[in-house]
Amino acid sequence: MKKSRGRTGRKRRRKHLQSFMDGVNCSHKLEYIKLKKWLKDRGFEDSNLRPAEFWDTGRGLMTTKALQTGDLIISLPEKCLLTTGMVLSSCLGEYIMKWKPPISPLIALCTFLIAEKHAGEKSLWKPYLDVLPKTYTCPVCLEHDVVSLLSEPLRKQAQEQRTTVHELYMSSKAFFSSLQPLFSENTETIFNYSALEWAWCTINTRTIYMKHSQRECFSLEPDVYALAPYLDLLNHSPNVQVKAAFNEQTRSYEIRTNSLCKKYEEVFICYGPHDNQRLLLEYGFVAMDNPHSSVYVSSADTLLKYFPPLDKQRNAKLSILKDHDFLENLTFGWGGPSWRLLTALKLLSLEADEFTCWRRVLLGDVISTRNEQQTLNITAKICHVLIEETQHVLLQISQLKRNKANLKKQLALVEALRLEDLKILQKSAEILCNLNMATT
């Protein structure tokens, strides 16, 4: 009897674990009940999707029936979408229309989100606002200590993102002030920097692409945004394919799957063939075992460290690489060093008597056995230096996680990115080792 009870207990535990692996259904939570009712009032018919919590991706949507290729995942009526048209029909509309110079479609949506969030219970969009993240992990929101742990190319992009949002805020302050008649509180306290940062991240991470006709009351930036309640709970996977577009006949935004999905599994969509740097920059997350991921070699200076400084043709070589766009996007991937990286190193490895062959190098020709061998040796050295750097940063992260509990979520994100980098670099080192053995 004892044995049997233990086995039942194990079974129950296994079943519980399996249900958690699949995802824990969250449909019963009040915020989702309210959101579904709100969407139903706007013409959304309940589909086979249920909000759920997944152990690896967090919040997402699971399907209650198996999905086949071509199946409609979701169809969200136009009335449910938050677009600039919706903003113009609100009380903000007249202020936007008379403001000169015209504001961008992006600022119009940011303004609407901030105003609706401030309205609280009075907001018609409250059920949607209640399920939006309170904080984000895009680089613009990361603490300085965390940003410093990113690779140099990504750190630079993170700084550019911060500058973009700050400039957006500064250039919009006068427009925000013009909205004072709509509020009893001072607009400076409502439309502050952190409010804009939150609204910008909401739009940057969650909007679907939907082209709208150009309106005179907006600046010339393309108006291609639409926030899609409920649909935006679908998480990204680089391994699925979907077809997504606005259907003019049904006046709904529709997503169809080109992949199979089992019953009670998480339904994924694909945001595009992005590497992890791009995913972190644009959406604030990374995808593990991402086939599109690569590790970037930071700059030409990194490459030059491995070549004699007295090379008389050094400047000419750099100039050729710059003119032919071979100093950017030099990477290591799952398949080893990229062709662009190898080509740049081959050109820099040319001896004085080989220099006239530089055009052949750019075409992918083999110049000499010595040139091939030197290129592989230098590529391997760069790869090993990057491995050491990555391991050093991972050590720093584990120390910071112990000392700075408040940054745990942000640090975990950078750690995931760096662990993926390490796997790619180790795979590249293995490939280079095999290539070296084959050429010697």
C-alpha positions as CSV (number, residue, x, y, z in Angstrom):
1,M,0.0,0.0,0.0
2,K,2.8,2.4,1.0
3,K,4.5,1.8,-2.4
4,S,1.3,2.4,-4.3
5,R,0.6,5.7,-2.5
6,G,4.1,6.9,-3.3
7,R,3.7,6.1,-6.9
8,T,0.3,8.0,-7.0
9,G,2.1,10.9,-5.3
10,R,4.8,10.8,-7.9
11,K,2.2,10.7,-10.6
12,R,0.3,13.6,-9.1
13,R,3.6,15.6,-8.8
14,R,4.5,14.8,-12.4
15,K,1.0,15.8,-13.6
16,H,1.3,19.1,-11.7
17,L,4.7,19.7,-13.1
18,Q,3.5,18.9,-16.6
19,S,0.6,21.3,-16.3
20,F,3.0,24.0,-15.2
21,M,5.3,23.2,-18.1
22,D,2.3,23.6,-20.4
23,G,1.2,26.7,-18.7
24,V,-1.1,27.7,-15.8
25,N,-4.5,29.0,-17.1
26,C,-5.1,32.5,-15.8
27,S,-8.6,33.1,-17.4
28,H,-10.1,33.2,-13.9
29,K,-8.1,36.3,-12.9
30,L,-10.3,39.4,-12.6
31,E,-8.1,41.6,-15.0
32,Y,-8.5,39.0,-17.8
33,I,-12.3,38.6,-17.2
34,K,-12.7,42.4,-17.4
35,L,-10.5,42.6,-20.5
36,K,-12.4,39.8,-22.3
37,K,-15.8,41.4,-21.5
38,W,-14.4,44.8,-22.7
39,L,-13.3,43.2,-26.0
40,K,-16.6,41.3,-26.4
41,D,-18.4,44.6,-26.2
42,R,-16.3,45.8,-29.1
43,G,-17.1,42.8,-31.3
44,F,-14.3,40.4,-30.4
45,E,-15.5,36.8,-30.4
46,D,-13.9,34.5,-27.9
47,S,-11.4,32.2,-29.6
48,N,-9.5,29.2,-28.4
49,L,-6.9,31.3,-26.7
50,R,-6.5,31.5,-22.9
51,P,-4.2,33.8,-20.9
52,A,-1.7,31.6,-19.1
53,E,1.6,31.8,-17.1
54,F,4.4,29.8,-18.6
55,W,7.6,28.8,-16.7
56,D,10.0,29.9,-19.4
57,T,8.3,32.8,-21.2
58,G,6.1,34.2,-18.4
59,R,2.7,35.5,-19.5
60,G,1.3,34.3,-22.8
61,L,-1.6,32.7,-24.5
62,M,-2.3,28.9,-24.7
63,T,-4.6,27.2,-27.2
64,T,-7.5,24.9,-26.0
65,K,-7.4,23.1,-29.4
66,A,-4.7,21.7,-31.6
67,L,-3.8,24.3,-34.3
68,Q,-3.1,23.2,-37.9
69,T,-1.2,25.1,-40.6
70,G,-3.4,27.9,-42.0
71,D,-5.6,28.1,-38.9
72,L,-6.8,31.5,-37.7
73,I,-5.2,32.2,-34.3
74,I,-6.9,35.5,-33.6
75,S,-9.1,38.1,-35.3
76,L,-9.2,41.4,-33.6
77,P,-11.9,43.9,-34.8
78,E,-10.8,47.4,-35.7
79,K,-12.8,48.8,-32.8
80,C,-10.5,47.0,-30.4
81,L,-7.3,48.5,-31.9
82,L,-5.7,51.7,-30.5
83,T,-4.6,53.8,-33.4
84,T,-4.0,57.5,-34.1
85,G,-7.6,57.6,-35.5
86,M,-8.9,56.6,-32.1
87,V,-6.7,59.3,-30.5
88,L,-8.0,62.0,-32.8
89,S,-11.6,61.1,-31.9
90,S,-10.8,61.6,-28.2
91,C,-10.7,64.9,-26.3
92,L,-7.0,65.2,-27.3
93,G,-8.0,65.5,-31.0
94,E,-8.7,69.2,-31.2
95,Y,-5.4,70.0,-29.4
96,I,-3.4,67.8,-31.7
97,M,-5.1,69.3,-34.8
98,K,-4.3,72.9,-33.9
99,W,-0.7,72.3,-32.6
100,K,2.1,73.6,-34.8
101,P,4.5,72.3,-35.8
102,P,2.6,69.0,-36.0
103,I,3.4,66.2,-33.5
104,S,4.4,62.7,-34.6
105,P,1.9,59.8,-34.7
106,L,4.1,58.2,-32.0
107,I,3.8,61.2,-29.6
108,A,0.0,61.2,-30.2
109,L,-0.2,57.6,-29.0
110,C,2.2,58.2,-26.1
111,T,0.1,61.2,-25.0
112,F,-3.1,59.2,-25.2
113,L,-1.7,56.4,-23.1
114,I,-0.4,58.7,-20.4
115,A,-3.7,60.7,-20.3
116,E,-5.8,57.5,-20.1
117,K,-3.6,56.0,-17.4
118,H,-3.9,59.2,-15.4
119,A,-7.7,59.1,-15.8
120,G,-7.8,55.8,-13.9
121,E,-11.3,54.5,-13.3
122,K,-12.8,57.0,-15.7
123,S,-10.7,55.7,-18.7
124,L,-12.7,53.7,-21.3
125,W,-9.4,51.8,-21.9
126,K,-8.9,50.8,-18.3
127,P,-9.4,47.1,-18.8
128,Y,-6.5,47.2,-21.3
129,L,-4.3,49.5,-19.3
130,D,-4.7,47.2,-16.3
131,V,-3.0,44.3,-18.1
132,L,-0.1,46.3,-19.6
133,P,3.3,45.8,-17.9
134,K,4.0,48.4,-15.1
135,T,7.7,48.3,-16.0
136,Y,9.8,47.4,-19.0
137,T,13.3,46.0,-19.6
138,C,14.2,47.8,-22.8
139,P,17.7,49.3,-22.6
140,V,16.2,52.7,-22.0
141,C,14.9,51.5,-18.6
142,L,18.0,49.6,-17.5
143,E,20.1,50.9,-14.7
144,H,23.6,52.3,-15.5
145,D,25.3,49.3,-13.7
146,V,23.3,46.9,-15.9
147,V,23.9,48.8,-19.2
148,S,27.7,48.7,-18.5
149,L,27.5,44.8,-18.6
150,L,26.3,44.9,-22.3
151,S,28.7,44.3,-25.2
152,E,30.2,47.5,-26.6
153,P,28.0,47.6,-29.8
154,L,24.8,47.0,-27.7
155,R,25.9,49.5,-25.1
156,K,26.2,52.2,-27.8
157,Q,22.7,51.4,-29.1
158,A,21.3,51.5,-25.6
159,Q,22.8,54.9,-25.2
160,E,21.3,56.0,-28.5
161,Q,17.9,54.7,-27.4
162,R,18.1,56.7,-24.1
163,T,19.0,59.8,-26.1
164,T,16.1,59.3,-28.5
165,V,13.5,59.0,-25.7
166,H,15.0,62.0,-23.8
167,E,14.9,64.2,-26.9
168,L,11.4,63.1,-27.6
169,Y,10.4,64.2,-24.1
170,M,12.2,67.6,-24.3
171,S,10.7,68.3,-27.8
172,S,7.2,67.4,-26.6
173,K,7.0,69.4,-23.4
174,A,5.5,72.5,-25.0
175,F,2.7,70.4,-26.5
176,F,2.0,68.6,-23.2
177,S,1.6,72.1,-21.6
178,S,-1.0,73.0,-24.2
179,L,-3.2,70.3,-22.8
180,Q,-3.5,72.0,-19.4
181,P,-7.2,73.0,-19.9
182,L,-8.1,69.2,-20.0
183,F,-6.6,68.6,-16.5
184,S,-7.0,69.9,-13.0
185,E,-3.5,68.8,-12.1
186,N,-0.4,70.4,-13.5
187,T,0.5,68.7,-16.8
188,E,4.2,68.7,-15.8
189,T,3.4,66.2,-13.1
190,I,1.2,64.0,-15.4
191,F,3.4,64.1,-18.5
192,N,6.8,63.6,-16.7
193,Y,9.8,61.8,-18.1
194,S,9.0,58.4,-16.5
195,A,5.4,58.5,-17.9
196,L,6.7,59.1,-21.4
197,E,9.3,56.4,-21.0
198,W,6.6,53.9,-20.0
199,A,4.3,55.0,-22.9
200,W,7.2,54.9,-25.4
201,C,8.2,51.3,-24.3
202,T,4.5,50.2,-24.4
203,I,4.3,51.3,-28.1
204,N,7.8,50.2,-29.1
205,T,7.4,46.7,-27.6
206,R,3.7,46.0,-28.3
207,T,2.4,47.6,-31.5
208,I,1.6,45.7,-34.6
209,Y,2.4,47.2,-38.0
210,M,-0.6,48.8,-39.6
211,K,-0.2,51.5,-42.3
212,H,-2.5,54.5,-42.0
213,S,-3.0,57.2,-44.5
214,Q,-1.0,60.4,-43.9
215,R,-2.9,63.1,-42.0
216,E,-2.0,66.8,-42.1
217,C,-2.3,67.2,-38.3
218,F,0.8,64.8,-37.9
219,S,4.4,65.2,-38.9
220,L,5.7,63.2,-41.8
221,E,6.9,60.2,-39.8
222,P,5.1,57.1,-41.0
223,D,1.9,56.3,-39.1
224,V,2.2,52.6,-38.8
225,Y,1.3,51.8,-35.2
226,A,-1.7,50.0,-33.7
227,L,-1.9,48.6,-30.2
228,A,-3.8,45.3,-30.1
229,P,-5.3,44.4,-26.7
230,Y,-5.2,40.6,-26.0
231,L,-3.3,39.9,-29.2
232,D,-0.3,41.5,-27.7
233,L,-0.1,38.8,-25.1
234,L,1.2,36.4,-27.8
235,N,5.0,35.8,-27.2
236,H,7.7,35.6,-29.8
237,S,9.5,32.5,-31.0
238,P,12.1,32.5,-33.8
239,N,11.0,28.9,-34.7
240,V,7.4,29.6,-35.8
241,Q,5.9,31.2,-38.9
242,V,2.7,33.3,-39.1
243,K,0.8,35.4,-41.5
244,A,-0.4,38.7,-40.0
245,A,-2.3,41.5,-41.6
246,F,-5.3,43.8,-41.4
247,N,-8.2,42.2,-43.4
248,E,-10.1,44.9,-45.2
249,Q,-13.1,42.6,-45.7
250,T,-13.7,41.7,-42.1
251,R,-12.2,45.0,-40.8
252,S,-10.1,43.0,-38.4
253,Y,-6.4,42.4,-37.7
254,E,-5.9,38.6,-38.3
255,I,-3.0,36.2,-37.5
256,R,-2.9,32.8,-39.1
257,T,-0.3,30.2,-38.2
258,N,2.0,28.4,-40.6
259,S,3.1,26.0,-37.8
260,L,1.5,23.2,-35.8
261,C,0.6,23.7,-32.2
262,K,-0.6,21.1,-29.8
263,K,-3.6,21.5,-27.5
264,Y,-2.8,23.4,-24.3
265,E,0.6,24.5,-25.6
266,E,1.6,28.1,-25.8
267,V,0.8,29.8,-29.1
268,F,3.7,31.8,-30.5
269,I,4.1,34.3,-33.2
270,C,7.3,35.6,-34.8
271,Y,8.2,39.2,-34.6
272,G,10.8,38.7,-37.4
273,P,14.2,37.0,-37.9
274,H,15.9,39.1,-35.1
275,D,19.1,38.3,-33.2
276,N,19.0,38.6,-29.5
277,Q,20.6,42.1,-29.5
278,R,17.8,43.4,-31.6
279,L,15.2,41.6,-29.4
280,L,16.6,43.1,-26.3
281,L,16.8,46.6,-27.9
282,E,13.3,46.6,-29.4
283,Y,11.3,44.4,-27.0
284,G,13.3,44.0,-23.8
285,F,13.8,40.2,-23.9
286,V,16.0,37.5,-25.3
287,A,15.2,34.2,-26.9
288,M,17.2,31.2,-25.9
289,D,18.7,29.0,-28.7
290,N,17.8,31.7,-31.1
291,P,19.0,30.5,-34.6
292,H,19.4,34.2,-35.7
293,S,21.7,35.1,-32.8
294,S,25.2,36.3,-33.3
295,V,28.0,38.0,-31.4
296,Y,29.3,41.2,-32.8
297,V,33.0,42.1,-33.0
298,S,32.9,45.7,-31.7
299,S,35.0,47.7,-34.1
300,A,37.9,48.0,-36.5
301,D,40.2,48.8,-33.6
302,T,39.5,45.2,-32.2
303,L,40.7,43.8,-35.5
304,L,43.8,46.0,-35.8
305,K,45.2,44.8,-32.5
306,Y,46.2,41.5,-34.2
307,F,48.1,43.1,-37.1
308,P,51.6,44.8,-37.1
309,P,51.2,48.5,-36.6
310,L,54.0,49.2,-39.1
311,D,52.0,47.7,-42.0
312,K,52.5,50.5,-44.7
313,Q,49.2,49.5,-46.4
314,R,47.2,49.5,-43.2
315,N,45.3,52.8,-44.0
316,A,44.7,51.7,-47.6
317,K,43.2,48.4,-46.3
318,L,41.0,50.2,-43.8
319,S,39.8,52.6,-46.5
320,I,38.9,49.7,-48.8
321,L,37.0,47.9,-46.0
322,K,35.2,51.1,-45.1
323,D,34.3,51.9,-48.8
324,H,32.9,48.4,-49.3
325,D,31.0,48.4,-46.0
326,F,33.2,45.6,-44.4
327,L,33.7,47.3,-41.0
328,E,30.2,46.8,-39.7
329,N,28.2,43.7,-38.8
330,L,31.2,41.5,-38.3
331,T,29.9,38.6,-36.3
332,F,30.3,35.1,-34.9
333,G,27.2,32.9,-35.2
334,W,26.1,29.3,-34.6
335,G,27.9,28.4,-37.9
336,G,31.1,30.0,-36.8
337,P,32.7,33.4,-38.0
338,S,30.6,35.2,-40.6
339,W,31.9,35.5,-44.2
340,R,32.1,39.3,-43.7
341,L,34.4,38.9,-40.7
342,L,36.6,36.4,-42.4
343,T,36.8,38.6,-45.5
344,A,37.8,41.7,-43.5
345,L,40.5,39.7,-41.8
346,K,41.7,38.1,-45.0
347,L,42.1,41.6,-46.5
348,L,44.0,42.9,-43.5
349,S,46.2,39.8,-43.6
350,L,47.4,40.5,-47.2
351,E,51.2,40.8,-47.5
352,A,52.7,43.7,-49.4
353,D,53.2,41.6,-52.6
354,E,49.6,40.3,-52.3
355,F,47.9,43.7,-51.8
356,T,47.0,44.2,-55.5
357,C,44.7,41.1,-55.2
358,W,42.4,42.9,-52.7
359,R,39.4,42.8,-55.2
360,R,39.7,39.1,-55.4
361,V,39.5,38.9,-51.6
362,L,36.2,40.8,-51.6
363,L,34.9,38.3,-54.2
364,G,35.8,35.4,-51.9
365,D,38.9,34.0,-53.8
366,V,41.7,32.2,-52.0
367,I,44.9,34.3,-52.3
368,S,47.4,32.0,-50.6
369,T,47.7,29.2,-48.1
370,R,49.6,31.6,-45.7
371,N,46.8,34.2,-46.0
372,E,44.1,31.5,-45.2
373,Q,46.1,30.2,-42.3
374,Q,46.8,33.6,-40.7
375,T,43.1,34.6,-41.1
376,L,42.0,31.5,-39.2
377,N,44.6,32.0,-36.5
378,I,43.6,35.6,-35.9
379,T,39.8,34.8,-36.0
380,A,40.4,32.1,-33.4
381,K,42.4,34.6,-31.2
382,I,39.5,37.1,-31.4
383,C,37.0,34.4,-30.6
384,H,39.0,33.3,-27.5
385,V,39.3,36.9,-26.3
386,L,35.6,37.4,-26.6
387,I,35.0,34.1,-24.7
388,E,37.2,35.4,-21.8
389,E,35.5,38.8,-21.8
390,T,32.0,37.1,-21.7
391,Q,33.1,34.8,-18.9
392,H,34.4,37.8,-16.9
393,V,31.1,39.7,-17.4
394,L,29.1,36.6,-16.3
395,L,31.2,36.5,-13.1
396,Q,30.4,40.2,-12.5
397,I,26.7,39.5,-13.0
398,S,26.6,36.7,-10.5
399,Q,28.3,38.9,-7.9
400,L,25.9,41.8,-8.6
401,K,22.9,39.5,-8.3
402,R,24.0,38.7,-4.7
403,N,24.6,42.4,-3.8
404,K,21.8,44.2,-5.7
405,A,18.5,42.3,-5.2
406,N,16.5,45.2,-6.7
407,L,18.3,44.7,-10.1
408,K,17.7,40.9,-10.2
409,K,15.3,41.0,-13.1
410,Q,17.5,43.3,-15.2
411,L,20.6,41.3,-14.4
412,A,18.9,38.0,-15.3
413,L,18.1,39.4,-18.7
414,V,21.7,40.5,-19.4
415,E,22.9,37.1,-18.0
416,A,20.6,35.2,-20.5
417,L,22.0,37.3,-23.3
418,R,25.7,36.7,-22.3
419,L,25.1,33.0,-21.7
420,E,23.8,32.7,-25.3
421,D,26.8,34.7,-26.5
422,L,29.1,32.3,-24.7
423,K,27.4,29.3,-26.4
424,I,27.8,30.8,-29.8
425,L,31.5,31.7,-29.2
426,Q,32.3,28.3,-27.9
427,K,30.6,26.7,-30.9
428,S,32.6,29.1,-33.2
429,A,35.9,28.2,-31.4
430,E,35.2,24.5,-32.0
431,I,34.4,25.2,-35.7
432,L,37.7,27.2,-36.1
433,C,39.7,24.5,-34.4
434,N,38.3,21.9,-36.9
435,L,39.1,24.3,-39.8
436,N,42.6,24.8,-38.6
437,M,43.2,21.1,-38.3
438,A,41.9,20.6,-41.8
439,T,44.2,23.2,-43.3
440,T,47.4,22.2,-41.5
